[in-house]
Amino acid sequence: MNYALAKLIGFVLDAIMVLILLDVLGSWVLVMRVRLPGWAYTALQTIHNVADVFLRPIRRFIPSIGGLDISPIIFLVILNLVRGAVASLLL
C-alpha cells in the first residue's frame, strides 16, 4: 500500500515538475517571438495559467531579480525536497 501511494505521489510531483519546466520553456519561446500556430499559443497560455497557481505564492515573497524570475527554480527545489521526504516516509 505504501509503495503504491509513494508511486502515485511521485507521479503527481513529476507531472507538476514537467508543467513548471514547460512554462519556463514556453516563456522563453514567447520572449524570442517564435512564430507558432494558434493552438500552440493557447496551449502555452493554459500551461502558464496552471503553473501560475503553484508559482504565485513564491512570487509574492521573492520578487524578480533584474527581470529574472527565480520562482520556478525555488519551487523545483522545494518540490524535490518534498519528494525526498515523502519517499523516506512511505518507503
PDB file with one MODEL, atoms N, CA, C and O in Angstrom:
MODEL        1
ATOM      1  N   MET A   1       0.826  -1.201   0.000  1.00  0.00           N
ATOM      2  CA  MET A   1       0.000   0.000   0.000  1.00  0.00           C
ATOM      3  C   MET A   1       0.862   1.254   0.000  1.00  0.00           C
ATOM      4  O   MET A   1       0.629   2.178  -0.778  1.00  0.00           O
ATOM      5  N   ASN A   2       1.875   1.278   0.891  1.00  0.00           N
ATOM      6  CA  ASN A   2       2.742   2.452   0.956  1.00  0.00           C
ATOM      7  C   ASN A   2       3.512   2.651  -0.344  1.00  0.00           C
ATOM      8  O   ASN A   2       3.728   3.782  -0.780  1.00  0.00           O
ATOM      9  N   TYR A   3       3.926   1.535  -0.962  1.00  0.00           N
ATOM     10  CA  TYR A   3       4.666   1.636  -2.217  1.00  0.00           C
ATOM     11  C   TYR A   3       3.800   2.254  -3.308  1.00  0.00           C
ATOM     12  O   TYR A   3       4.261   3.120  -4.052  1.00  0.00           O
ATOM     13  N   ALA A   4       2.553   1.817  -3.407  1.00  0.00           N
ATOM     14  CA  ALA A   4       1.639   2.352  -4.421  1.00  0.00           C
ATOM     15  C   ALA A   4       1.356   3.826  -4.170  1.00  0.00           C
ATOM     16  O   ALA A   4       1.293   4.620  -5.109  1.00  0.00           O
ATOM     17  N   LEU A   5       1.187   4.190  -2.905  1.00  0.00           N
ATOM     18  CA  LEU A   5       0.937   5.593  -2.570  1.00  0.00           C
ATOM     19  C   LEU A   5       2.157   6.456  -2.894  1.00  0.00           C
ATOM     20  O   LEU A   5       2.023   7.564  -3.413  1.00  0.00           O
ATOM     21  N   ALA A   6       3.342   5.939  -2.585  1.00  0.00           N
ATOM     22  CA  ALA A   6       4.572   6.683  -2.890  1.00  0.00           C
ATOM     23  C   ALA A   6       4.729   6.865  -4.396  1.00  0.00           C
ATOM     24  O   ALA A   6       5.143   7.931  -4.850  1.00  0.00           O
ATOM     25  N   LYS A   7       4.403   5.833  -5.172  1.00  0.00           N
ATOM     26  CA  LYS A   7       4.484   5.935  -6.632  1.00  0.00           C
ATOM     27  C   LYS A   7       3.475   6.945  -7.170  1.00  0.00           C
ATOM     28  O   LYS A   7       3.796   7.717  -8.073  1.00  0.00           O
ATOM     29  N   LEU A   8       2.263   6.946  -6.624  1.00  0.00           N
ATOM     30  CA  LEU A   8       1.240   7.892  -7.065  1.00  0.00           C
ATOM     31  C   LEU A   8       1.649   9.328  -6.757  1.00  0.00           C
ATOM     32  O   LEU A   8       1.517  10.214  -7.602  1.00  0.00           O
ATOM     33  N   ILE A   9       2.142   9.549  -5.554  1.00  0.00           N
ATOM     34  CA  ILE A   9       2.593  10.899  -5.180  1.00  0.00           C
ATOM     35  C   ILE A   9       3.781  11.308  -6.046  1.00  0.00           C
ATOM     36  O   ILE A   9       3.873  12.458  -6.476  1.00  0.00           O
ATOM     37  N   GLY A  10       4.686  10.372  -6.301  1.00  0.00           N
ATOM     38  CA  GLY A  10       5.826  10.658  -7.177  1.00  0.00           C
ATOM     39  C   GLY A  10       5.386  11.024  -8.581  1.00  0.00           C
ATOM     40  O   GLY A  10       5.958  11.923  -9.199  1.00  0.00           O
ATOM     41  N   PHE A  11       4.374  10.335  -9.091  1.00  0.00           N
ATOM     42  CA  PHE A  11       3.854  10.646 -10.421  1.00  0.00           C
ATOM     43  C   PHE A  11       3.250  12.039 -10.473  1.00  0.00           C
ATOM     44  O   PHE A  11       3.480  12.783 -11.426  1.00  0.00           O
ATOM     45  N   VAL A  12       2.480  12.395  -9.453  1.00  0.00           N
ATOM     46  CA  VAL A  12       1.861  13.728  -9.401  1.00  0.00           C
ATOM     47  C   VAL A  12       2.944  14.809  -9.318  1.00  0.00           C
ATOM     48  O   VAL A  12       2.860  15.829 -10.003  1.00  0.00           O
ATOM     49  N   LEU A  13       3.957  14.584  -8.479  1.00  0.00           N
ATOM     50  CA  LEU A  13       5.035  15.564  -8.352  1.00  0.00           C
ATOM     51  C   LEU A  13       5.828  15.686  -9.661  1.00  0.00           C
ATOM     52  O   LEU A  13       6.256  16.781 -10.026  1.00  0.00           O
ATOM     53  N   ASP A  14       6.023  14.562 -10.367  1.00  0.00           N
ATOM     54  CA  ASP A  14       6.686  14.610 -11.674  1.00  0.00           C
ATOM     55  C   ASP A  14       5.873  15.414 -12.679  1.00  0.00           C
ATOM     56  O   ASP A  14       6.426  16.195 -13.454  1.00  0.00           O
ATOM     57  N   ALA A  15       4.556  15.217 -12.663  1.00  0.00           N
ATOM     58  CA  ALA A  15       3.687  15.953 -13.585  1.00  0.00           C
ATOM     59  C   ALA A  15       3.749  17.453 -13.309  1.00  0.00           C
ATOM     60  O   ALA A  15       3.775  18.255 -14.243  1.00  0.00           O
ATOM     61  N   ILE A  16       3.774  17.833 -12.044  1.00  0.00           N
ATOM     62  CA  ILE A  16       3.878  19.252 -11.693  1.00  0.00           C
ATOM     63  C   ILE A  16       5.233  19.796 -12.131  1.00  0.00           C
ATOM     64  O   ILE A  16       5.318  20.921 -12.623  1.00  0.00           O
ATOM     65  N   MET A  17       6.294  19.007 -11.956  1.00  0.00           N
ATOM     66  CA  MET A  17       7.628  19.440 -12.360  1.00  0.00           C
ATOM     67  C   MET A  17       7.699  19.663 -13.872  1.00  0.00           C
ATOM     68  O   MET A  17       8.271  20.654 -14.325  1.00  0.00           O
ATOM     69  N   VAL A  18       7.126  18.755 -14.646  1.00  0.00           N
ATOM     70  CA  VAL A  18       7.098  18.908 -16.101  1.00  0.00           C
ATOM     71  C   VAL A  18       6.295  20.141 -16.483  1.00  0.00           C
ATOM     72  O   VAL A  18       6.679  20.875 -17.395  1.00  0.00           O
ATOM     73  N   LEU A  19       5.191  20.374 -15.798  1.00  0.00           N
ATOM     74  CA  LEU A  19       4.362  21.553 -16.063  1.00  0.00           C
ATOM     75  C   LEU A  19       5.157  22.845 -15.845  1.00  0.00           C
ATOM     76  O   LEU A  19       5.080  23.770 -16.653  1.00  0.00           O
ATOM     77  N   ILE A  20       5.915  22.901 -14.756  1.00  0.00           N
ATOM     78  CA  ILE A  20       6.712  24.095 -14.464  1.00  0.00           C
ATOM     79  C   ILE A  20       7.796  24.274 -15.529  1.00  0.00           C
ATOM     80  O   ILE A  20       8.018  25.389 -16.001  1.00  0.00           O
ATOM     81  N   LEU A  21       8.466  23.195 -15.907  1.00  0.00           N
ATOM     82  CA  LEU A  21       9.505  23.287 -16.933  1.00  0.00           C
ATOM     83  C   LEU A  21       8.936  23.704 -18.283  1.00  0.00           C
ATOM     84  O   LEU A  21       9.557  24.487 -19.002  1.00  0.00           O
ATOM     85  N   LEU A  22       7.757  23.189 -18.634  1.00  0.00           N
ATOM     86  CA  LEU A  22       7.108  23.625 -19.873  1.00  0.00           C
ATOM     87  C   LEU A  22       6.743  25.102 -19.821  1.00  0.00           C
ATOM     88  O   LEU A  22       6.828  25.796 -20.834  1.00  0.00           O
ATOM     89  N   ASP A  23       6.344  25.584 -18.665  1.00  0.00           N
ATOM     90  CA  ASP A  23       6.026  27.006 -18.513  1.00  0.00           C
ATOM     91  C   ASP A  23       7.271  27.861 -18.725  1.00  0.00           C
ATOM     92  O   ASP A  23       7.216  28.893 -19.395  1.00  0.00           O
ATOM     93  N   VAL A  24       8.379  27.433 -18.159  1.00  0.00           N
ATOM     94  CA  VAL A  24       9.634  28.181 -18.324  1.00  0.00           C
ATOM     95  C   VAL A  24      10.052  28.189 -19.791  1.00  0.00           C
ATOM     96  O   VAL A  24      10.377  29.244 -20.337  1.00  0.00           O
ATOM     97  N   LEU A  25      10.047  27.023 -20.429  1.00  0.00           N
ATOM     98  CA  LEU A  25      10.422  26.956 -21.842  1.00  0.00           C
ATOM     99  C   LEU A  25       9.445  27.755 -22.711  1.00  0.00           C
ATOM    100  O   LEU A  25       9.856  28.426 -23.657  1.00  0.00           O
ATOM    101  N   GLY A  26       8.167  27.679 -22.389  1.00  0.00           N
ATOM    102  CA  GLY A  26       7.178  28.441 -23.144  1.00  0.00           C
ATOM    103  C   GLY A  26       7.374  29.936 -23.022  1.00  0.00           C
ATOM    104  O   GLY A  26       7.175  30.672 -23.988  1.00  0.00           O
ATOM    105  N   SER A  27       7.765  30.393 -21.834  1.00  0.00           N
ATOM    106  CA  SER A  27       8.002  31.831 -21.677  1.00  0.00           C
ATOM    107  C   SER A  27       9.209  32.270 -22.494  1.00  0.00           C
ATOM    108  O   SER A  27       9.220  33.378 -23.031  1.00  0.00           O
ATOM    109  N   TRP A  28      10.221  31.421 -22.594  1.00  0.00           N
ATOM    110  CA  TRP A  28      11.373  31.746 -23.438  1.00  0.00           C
ATOM    111  C   TRP A  28      10.981  31.813 -24.908  1.00  0.00           C
ATOM    112  O   TRP A  28      11.432  32.699 -25.635  1.00  0.00           O
ATOM    113  N   VAL A  29      10.146  30.881 -25.345  1.00  0.00           N
ATOM    114  CA  VAL A  29       9.691  30.875 -26.735  1.00  0.00           C
ATOM    115  C   VAL A  29       8.914  32.150 -27.039  1.00  0.00           C
ATOM    116  O   VAL A  29       9.079  32.740 -28.107  1.00  0.00           O
ATOM    117  N   LEU A  30       8.072  32.576 -26.108  1.00  0.00           N
ATOM    118  CA  LEU A  30       7.298  33.799 -26.338  1.00  0.00           C
ATOM    119  C   LEU A  30       8.185  35.033 -26.353  1.00  0.00           C
ATOM    120  O   LEU A  30       7.942  35.962 -27.124  1.00  0.00           O
ATOM    121  N   VAL A  31       9.213  35.054 -25.508  1.00  0.00           N
ATOM    122  CA  VAL A  31      10.124  36.201 -25.475  1.00  0.00           C
ATOM    123  C   VAL A  31      10.922  36.284 -26.773  1.00  0.00           C
ATOM    124  O   VAL A  31      11.208  37.379 -27.257  1.00  0.00           O
ATOM    125  N   MET A  32      11.279  35.137 -27.333  1.00  0.00           N
ATOM    126  CA  MET A  32      12.056  35.125 -28.580  1.00  0.00           C
ATOM    127  C   MET A  32      11.185  35.376 -29.807  1.00  0.00           C
ATOM    128  O   MET A  32      11.684  35.444 -30.930  1.00  0.00           O
ATOM    129  N   ARG A  33       9.881  35.511 -29.581  1.00  0.00           N
ATOM    130  CA  ARG A  33       8.919  35.795 -30.651  1.00  0.00           C
ATOM    131  C   ARG A  33       8.967  34.757 -31.778  1.00  0.00           C
ATOM    132  O   ARG A  33       8.966  35.100 -32.961  1.00  0.00           O
ATOM    133  N   VAL A  34       9.007  33.500 -31.386  1.00  0.00           N
ATOM    134  CA  VAL A  34       8.966  32.407 -32.352  1.00  0.00           C
ATOM    135  C   VAL A  34       7.552  32.307 -32.902  1.00  0.00           C
ATOM    136  O   VAL A  34       6.574  32.373 -32.158  1.00  0.00           O
ATOM    137  N   ARG A  35       7.461  32.146 -34.210  1.00  0.00           N
ATOM    138  CA  ARG A  35       6.134  32.030 -34.831  1.00  0.00           C
ATOM    139  C   ARG A  35       5.597  30.627 -34.595  1.00  0.00           C
ATOM    140  O   ARG A  35       6.217  29.636 -34.981  1.00  0.00           O
ATOM    141  N   LEU A  36       4.450  30.560 -33.964  1.00  0.00           N
ATOM    142  CA  LEU A  36       3.812  29.290 -33.642  1.00  0.00           C
ATOM    143  C   LEU A  36       2.374  29.307 -34.139  1.00  0.00           C
ATOM    144  O   LEU A  36       1.789  30.376 -34.314  1.00  0.00           O
ATOM    145  N   PRO A  37       1.799  28.123 -34.369  1.00  0.00           N
ATOM    146  CA  PRO A  37       0.365  28.098 -34.723  1.00  0.00           C
ATOM    147  C   PRO A  37      -0.485  28.564 -33.547  1.00  0.00           C
ATOM    148  O   PRO A  37      -0.030  28.570 -32.404  1.00  0.00           O
ATOM    149  N   GLY A  38      -1.699  28.945 -33.834  1.00  0.00           N
ATOM    150  CA  GLY A  38      -2.590  29.481 -32.808  1.00  0.00           C
ATOM    151  C   GLY A  38      -2.827  28.534 -31.651  1.00  0.00           C
ATOM    152  O   GLY A  38      -2.892  28.969 -30.501  1.00  0.00           O
ATOM    153  N   TRP A  39      -2.958  27.232 -31.934  1.00  0.00           N
ATOM    154  CA  TRP A  39      -3.203  26.271 -30.866  1.00  0.00           C
ATOM    155  C   TRP A  39      -2.027  26.198 -29.900  1.00  0.00           C
ATOM    156  O   TRP A  39      -2.216  25.905 -28.720  1.00  0.00           O
ATOM    157  N   ALA A  40      -0.807  26.463 -30.390  1.00  0.00           N
ATOM    158  CA  ALA A  40       0.364  26.407 -29.512  1.00  0.00           C
ATOM    159  C   ALA A  40       0.332  27.561 -28.513  1.00  0.00           C
ATOM    160  O   ALA A  40       0.692  27.389 -27.348  1.00  0.00           O
ATOM    161  N   TYR A  41      -0.099  28.732 -28.968  1.00  0.00           N
ATOM    162  CA  TYR A  41      -0.228  29.864 -28.045  1.00  0.00           C
ATOM    163  C   TYR A  41      -1.292  29.587 -26.988  1.00  0.00           C
ATOM    164  O   TYR A  41      -1.126  29.933 -25.818  1.00  0.00           O
ATOM    165  N   THR A  42      -2.388  28.959 -27.416  1.00  0.00           N
ATOM    166  CA  THR A  42      -3.441  28.595 -26.463  1.00  0.00           C
ATOM    167  C   THR A  42      -2.914  27.592 -25.443  1.00  0.00           C
ATOM    168  O   THR A  42      -3.192  27.714 -24.250  1.00  0.00           O
ATOM    169  N   ALA A  43      -2.154  26.601 -25.908  1.00  0.00           N
ATOM    170  CA  ALA A  43      -1.584  25.600 -25.003  1.00  0.00           C
ATOM    171  C   ALA A  43      -0.592  26.242 -24.032  1.00  0.00           C
ATOM    172  O   ALA A  43      -0.597  25.925 -22.843  1.00  0.00           O
ATOM    173  N   LEU A  44       0.253  27.138 -24.529  1.00  0.00           N
ATOM    174  CA  LEU A  44       1.222  27.817 -23.654  1.00  0.00           C
ATOM    175  C   LEU A  44       0.513  28.678 -22.618  1.00  0.00           C
ATOM    176  O   LEU A  44       0.945  28.740 -21.467  1.00  0.00           O
ATOM    177  N   GLN A  45      -0.563  29.339 -23.010  1.00  0.00           N
ATOM    178  CA  GLN A  45      -1.314  30.161 -22.064  1.00  0.00           C
ATOM    179  C   GLN A  45      -1.976  29.297 -20.996  1.00  0.00           C
ATOM    180  O   GLN A  45      -2.007  29.675 -19.825  1.00  0.00           O
ATOM    181  N   THR A  46      -2.504  28.142 -21.392  1.00  0.00           N
ATOM    182  CA  THR A  46      -3.115  27.224 -20.428  1.00  0.00           C
ATOM    183  C   THR A  46      -2.072  26.694 -19.455  1.00  0.00           C
ATOM    184  O   THR A  46      -2.314  26.639 -18.249  1.00  0.00           O
ATOM    185  N   ILE A  47      -0.918  26.304 -19.975  1.00  0.00           N
ATOM    186  CA  ILE A  47       0.175  25.822 -19.118  1.00  0.00           C
ATOM    187  C   ILE A  47       0.602  26.911 -18.150  1.00  0.00           C
ATOM    188  O   ILE A  47       0.830  26.644 -16.970  1.00  0.00           O
ATOM    189  N   HIS A  48       0.712  28.133 -18.641  1.00  0.00           N
ATOM    190  CA  HIS A  48       1.114  29.252 -17.772  1.00  0.00           C
ATOM    191  C   HIS A  48       0.080  29.491 -16.670  1.00  0.00           C
ATOM    192  O   HIS A  48       0.441  29.720 -15.516  1.00  0.00           O
ATOM    193  N   ASN A  49      -1.192  29.437 -17.025  1.00  0.00           N
ATOM    194  CA  ASN A  49      -2.240  29.664 -16.021  1.00  0.00           C
ATOM    195  C   ASN A  49      -2.220  28.605 -14.935  1.00  0.00           C
ATOM    196  O   ASN A  49      -2.406  28.922 -13.760  1.00  0.00           O
ATOM    197  N   VAL A  50      -1.996  27.346 -15.311  1.00  0.00           N
ATOM    198  CA  VAL A  50      -1.955  26.276 -14.316  1.00  0.00           C
ATOM    199  C   VAL A  50      -0.678  26.375 -13.478  1.00  0.00           C
ATOM    200  O   VAL A  50      -0.727  26.221 -12.257  1.00  0.00           O
ATOM    201  N   ALA A  51       0.455  26.630 -14.120  1.00  0.00           N
ATOM    202  CA  ALA A  51       1.726  26.738 -13.390  1.00  0.00           C
ATOM    203  C   ALA A  51       1.717  27.942 -12.451  1.00  0.00           C
ATOM    204  O   ALA A  51       2.341  27.917 -11.390  1.00  0.00           O
ATOM    205  N   ASP A  52       1.015  28.981 -12.846  1.00  0.00           N
ATOM    206  CA  ASP A  52       0.957  30.189 -12.021  1.00  0.00           C
ATOM    207  C   ASP A  52       0.300  29.926 -10.672  1.00  0.00           C
ATOM    208  O   ASP A  52       0.599  30.607  -9.691  1.00  0.00           O
ATOM    209  N   VAL A  53      -0.586  28.952 -10.620  1.00  0.00           N
ATOM    210  CA  VAL A  53      -1.220  28.586  -9.344  1.00  0.00           C
ATOM    211  C   VAL A  53      -0.157  28.137  -8.338  1.00  0.00           C
ATOM    212  O   VAL A  53      -0.250  28.451  -7.151  1.00  0.00           O
ATOM    213  N   PHE A  54       0.846  27.409  -8.812  1.00  0.00           N
ATOM    214  CA  PHE A  54       1.913  26.927  -7.940  1.00  0.00           C
ATOM    215  C   PHE A  54       2.974  28.000  -7.666  1.00  0.00           C
ATOM    216  O   PHE A  54       3.537  28.050  -6.572  1.00  0.00           O
ATOM    217  N   LEU A  55       3.242  28.846  -8.645  1.00  0.00           N
ATOM    218  CA  LEU A  55       4.340  29.808  -8.528  1.00  0.00           C
ATOM    219  C   LEU A  55       3.938  31.130  -7.882  1.00  0.00           C
ATOM    220  O   LEU A  55       4.792  31.832  -7.340  1.00  0.00           O
ATOM    221  N   ARG A  56       2.668  31.477  -7.930  1.00  0.00           N
ATOM    222  CA  ARG A  56       2.213  32.763  -7.393  1.00  0.00           C
ATOM    223  C   ARG A  56       2.571  32.965  -5.919  1.00  0.00           C
ATOM    224  O   ARG A  56       3.026  34.054  -5.568  1.00  0.00           O
ATOM    225  N   PRO A  57       2.390  31.970  -5.033  1.00  0.00           N
ATOM    226  CA  PRO A  57       2.762  32.201  -3.624  1.00  0.00           C
ATOM    227  C   PRO A  57       4.245  32.513  -3.447  1.00  0.00           C
ATOM    228  O   PRO A  57       4.610  33.317  -2.589  1.00  0.00           O
ATOM    229  N   ILE A  58       5.094  31.890  -4.245  1.00  0.00           N
ATOM    230  CA  ILE A  58       6.536  32.170  -4.149  1.00  0.00           C
ATOM    231  C   ILE A  58       6.840  33.556  -4.693  1.00  0.00           C
ATOM    232  O   ILE A  58       7.674  34.272  -4.139  1.00  0.00           O
ATOM    233  N   ARG A  59       6.176  33.936  -5.765  1.00  0.00           N
ATOM    234  CA  ARG A  59       6.410  35.261  -6.367  1.00  0.00           C
ATOM    235  C   ARG A  59       5.999  36.394  -5.431  1.00  0.00           C
ATOM    236  O   ARG A  59       6.527  37.502  -5.526  1.00  0.00           O
ATOM    237  N   ARG A  60       5.065  36.122  -4.536  1.00  0.00           N
ATOM    238  CA  ARG A  60       4.666  37.162  -3.581  1.00  0.00           C
ATOM    239  C   ARG A  60       5.795  37.509  -2.625  1.00  0.00           C
ATOM    240  O   ARG A  60       5.937  38.661  -2.217  1.00  0.00           O
ATOM    241  N   PHE A  61       6.602  36.506  -2.263  1.00  0.00           N
ATOM    242  CA  PHE A  61       7.665  36.716  -1.291  1.00  0.00           C
ATOM    243  C   PHE A  61       9.021  37.011  -1.926  1.00  0.00           C
ATOM    244  O   PHE A  61       9.850  37.701  -1.333  1.00  0.00           O
ATOM    245  N   ILE A  62       9.244  36.490  -3.130  1.00  0.00           N
ATOM    246  CA  ILE A  62      10.540  36.671  -3.777  1.00  0.00           C
ATOM    247  C   ILE A  62      10.311  37.358  -5.119  1.00  0.00           C
ATOM    248  O   ILE A  62       9.818  36.736  -6.060  1.00  0.00           O
ATOM    249  N   PRO A  63      10.665  38.626  -5.209  1.00  0.00           N
ATOM    250  CA  PRO A  63      10.452  39.344  -6.473  1.00  0.00           C
ATOM    251  C   PRO A  63      11.487  38.933  -7.523  1.00  0.00           C
ATOM    252  O   PRO A  63      12.460  38.245  -7.214  1.00  0.00           O
ATOM    253  N   SER A  64      11.266  39.357  -8.750  1.00  0.00           N
ATOM    254  CA  SER A  64      12.222  39.107  -9.821  1.00  0.00           C
ATOM    255  C   SER A  64      13.536  39.809  -9.521  1.00  0.00           C
ATOM    256  O   SER A  64      13.558  40.879  -8.914  1.00  0.00           O
ATOM    257  N   ILE A  65      14.610  39.204  -9.946  1.00  0.00           N
ATOM    258  CA  ILE A  65      15.943  39.783  -9.752  1.00  0.00           C
ATOM    259  C   ILE A  65      16.442  40.242 -11.117  1.00  0.00           C
ATOM    260  O   ILE A  65      16.829  39.424 -11.952  1.00  0.00           O
ATOM    261  N   GLY A  66      16.431  41.532 -11.336  1.00  0.00           N
ATOM    262  CA  GLY A  66      16.884  42.074 -12.614  1.00  0.00           C
ATOM    263  C   GLY A  66      16.082  41.554 -13.794  1.00  0.00           C
ATOM    264  O   GLY A  66      16.640  41.337 -14.869  1.00  0.00           O
ATOM    265  N   GLY A  67      14.800  41.355 -13.615  1.00  0.00           N
ATOM    266  CA  GLY A  67      13.951  40.853 -14.684  1.00  0.00           C
ATOM    267  C   GLY A  67      13.945  39.333 -14.793  1.00  0.00           C
ATOM    268  O   GLY A  67      13.242  38.778 -15.637  1.00  0.00           O
ATOM    269  N   LEU A  68      14.716  38.656 -13.954  1.00  0.00           N
ATOM    270  CA  LEU A  68      14.773  37.192 -13.970  1.00  0.00           C
ATOM    271  C   LEU A  68      13.888  36.637 -12.863  1.00  0.00           C
ATOM    272  O   LEU A  68      14.086  36.938 -11.686  1.00  0.00           O
ATOM    273  N   ASP A  69      12.923  35.837 -13.245  1.00  0.00           N
ATOM    274  CA  ASP A  69      12.005  35.225 -12.288  1.00  0.00           C
ATOM    275  C   ASP A  69      12.619  33.916 -11.796  1.00  0.00           C
ATOM    276  O   ASP A  69      12.729  32.954 -12.556  1.00  0.00           O
ATOM    277  N   ILE A  70      13.017  33.881 -10.525  1.00  0.00           N
ATOM    278  CA  ILE A  70      13.643  32.676  -9.988  1.00  0.00           C
ATOM    279  C   ILE A  70      12.653  31.787  -9.241  1.00  0.00           C
ATOM    280  O   ILE A  70      13.050  30.780  -8.654  1.00  0.00           O
ATOM    281  N   SER A  71      11.375  32.145  -9.255  1.00  0.00           N
ATOM    282  CA  SER A  71      10.384  31.340  -8.536  1.00  0.00           C
ATOM    283  C   SER A  71      10.290  29.900  -9.044  1.00  0.00           C
ATOM    284  O   SER A  71      10.076  29.003  -8.229  1.00  0.00           O
ATOM    285  N   PRO A  72      10.438  29.625 -10.355  1.00  0.00           N
ATOM    286  CA  PRO A  72      10.412  28.215 -10.772  1.00  0.00           C
ATOM    287  C   PRO A  72      11.577  27.411 -10.183  1.00  0.00           C
ATOM    288  O   PRO A  72      11.408  26.243  -9.831  1.00  0.00           O
ATOM    289  N   ILE A  73      12.739  28.020 -10.076  1.00  0.00           N
ATOM    290  CA  ILE A  73      13.890  27.324  -9.508  1.00  0.00           C
ATOM    291  C   ILE A  73      13.626  26.987  -8.049  1.00  0.00           C
ATOM    292  O   ILE A  73      13.872  25.864  -7.607  1.00  0.00           O
ATOM    293  N   ILE A  74      13.129  27.956  -7.311  1.00  0.00           N
ATOM    294  CA  ILE A  74      12.841  27.740  -5.887  1.00  0.00           C
ATOM    295  C   ILE A  74      11.751  26.689  -5.726  1.00  0.00           C
ATOM    296  O   ILE A  74      11.840  25.827  -4.852  1.00  0.00           O
ATOM    297  N   PHE A  75      10.724  26.758  -6.567  1.00  0.00           N
ATOM    298  CA  PHE A  75       9.638  25.780  -6.483  1.00  0.00           C
ATOM    299  C   PHE A  75      10.142  24.377  -6.779  1.00  0.00           C
ATOM    300  O   PHE A  75       9.757  23.428  -6.095  1.00  0.00           O
ATOM    301  N   LEU A  76      11.001  24.225  -7.792  1.00  0.00           N
ATOM    302  CA  LEU A  76      11.518  22.899  -8.123  1.00  0.00           C
ATOM    303  C   LEU A  76      12.398  22.343  -7.007  1.00  0.00           C
ATOM    304  O   LEU A  76      12.384  21.138  -6.756  1.00  0.00           O
ATOM    305  N   VAL A  77      13.159  23.200  -6.337  1.00  0.00           N
ATOM    306  CA  VAL A  77      13.961  22.748  -5.194  1.00  0.00           C
ATOM    307  C   VAL A  77      13.041  22.269  -4.067  1.00  0.00           C
ATOM    308  O   VAL A  77      13.265  21.210  -3.481  1.00  0.00           O
ATOM    309  N   ILE A  78      12.015  23.052  -3.774  1.00  0.00           N
ATOM    310  CA  ILE A  78      11.054  22.666  -2.730  1.00  0.00           C
ATOM    311  C   ILE A  78      10.351  21.360  -3.108  1.00  0.00           C
ATOM    312  O   ILE A  78      10.145  20.490  -2.262  1.00  0.00           O
ATOM    313  N   LEU A  79       9.987  21.234  -4.378  1.00  0.00           N
ATOM    314  CA  LEU A  79       9.316  20.025  -4.841  1.00  0.00           C
ATOM    315  C   LEU A  79      10.206  18.794  -4.668  1.00  0.00           C
ATOM    316  O   LEU A  79       9.729  17.731  -4.271  1.00  0.00           O
ATOM    317  N   ASN A  80      11.497  18.939  -4.967  1.00  0.00           N
ATOM    318  CA  ASN A  80      12.417  17.819  -4.784  1.00  0.00           C
ATOM    319  C   ASN A  80      12.595  17.472  -3.314  1.00  0.00           C
ATOM    320  O   ASN A  80      12.729  16.298  -2.968  1.00  0.00           O
ATOM    321  N   LEU A  81      12.598  18.477  -2.444  1.00  0.00           N
ATOM    322  CA  LEU A  81      12.678  18.210  -1.009  1.00  0.00           C
ATOM    323  C   LEU A  81      11.437  17.457  -0.524  1.00  0.00           C
ATOM    324  O   LEU A  81      11.541  16.518   0.265  1.00  0.00           O
ATOM    325  N   VAL A  82      10.275  17.876  -0.999  1.00  0.00           N
ATOM    326  CA  VAL A  82       9.029  17.199  -0.637  1.00  0.00           C
ATOM    327  C   VAL A  82       9.051  15.761  -1.152  1.00  0.00           C
ATOM    328  O   VAL A  82       8.636  14.837  -0.454  1.00  0.00           O
ATOM    329  N   ARG A  83       9.531  15.586  -2.360  1.00  0.00           N
ATOM    330  CA  ARG A  83       9.600  14.242  -2.939  1.00  0.00           C
ATOM    331  C   ARG A  83      10.498  13.335  -2.100  1.00  0.00           C
ATOM    332  O   ARG A  83      10.149  12.183  -1.840  1.00  0.00           O
ATOM    333  N   GLY A  84      11.643  13.848  -1.680  1.00  0.00           N
ATOM    334  CA  GLY A  84      12.536  13.064  -0.839  1.00  0.00           C
ATOM    335  C   GLY A  84      11.921  12.732   0.517  1.00  0.00           C
ATOM    336  O   GLY A  84      12.089  11.626   1.029  1.00  0.00           O
ATOM    337  N   ALA A  85      11.211  13.691   1.089  1.00  0.00           N
ATOM    338  CA  ALA A  85      10.566  13.460   2.379  1.00  0.00           C
ATOM    339  C   ALA A  85       9.462  12.424   2.274  1.00  0.00           C
ATOM    340  O   ALA A  85       9.332  11.557   3.138  1.00  0.00           O
ATOM    341  N   VAL A  86       8.670  12.511   1.217  1.00  0.00           N
ATOM    342  CA  VAL A  86       7.600  11.536   1.013  1.00  0.00           C
ATOM    343  C   VAL A  86       8.180  10.148   0.784  1.00  0.00           C
ATOM    344  O   VAL A  86       7.674   9.163   1.322  1.00  0.00           O
ATOM    345  N   ALA A  87       9.226  10.069  -0.004  1.00  0.00           N
ATOM    346  CA  ALA A  87       9.837   8.773  -0.271  1.00  0.00           C
ATOM    347  C   ALA A  87      10.409   8.146   1.004  1.00  0.00           C
ATOM    348  O   ALA A  87      10.270   6.944   1.231  1.00  0.00           O
ATOM    349  N   SER A  88      11.049   8.970   1.828  1.00  0.00           N
ATOM    350  CA  SER A  88      11.639   8.421   3.063  1.00  0.00           C
ATOM    351  C   SER A  88      10.556   8.047   4.076  1.00  0.00           C
ATOM    352  O   SER A  88      10.755   7.128   4.871  1.00  0.00           O
ATOM    353  N   LEU A  89       9.435   8.730   4.063  1.00  0.00           N
ATOM    354  CA  LEU A  89       8.366   8.407   4.998  1.00  0.00           C
ATOM    355  C   LEU A  89       7.572   7.165   4.582  1.00  0.00           C
ATOM    356  O   LEU A  89       7.172   6.363   5.425  1.00  0.00           O
ATOM    357  N   LEU A  90       7.353   7.019   3.280  1.00  0.00           N
ATOM    358  CA  LEU A  90       6.478   5.945   2.815  1.00  0.00           C
ATOM    359  C   LEU A  90       7.219   4.668   2.408  1.00  0.00           C
ATOM    360  O   LEU A  90       6.621   3.593   2.357  1.00  0.00           O
ATOM    361  N   LEU A  91       8.501   4.782   2.122  1.00  0.00           N
ATOM    362  CA  LEU A  91       9.231   3.572   1.691  1.00  0.00           C
ATOM    363  C   LEU A  91      10.154   3.046   2.741  1.00  0.00           C
ATOM    364  O   LEU A  91      10.829   2.040   2.522  1.00  0.00           O
TER     365      LEU A  91
ENDMDL
END
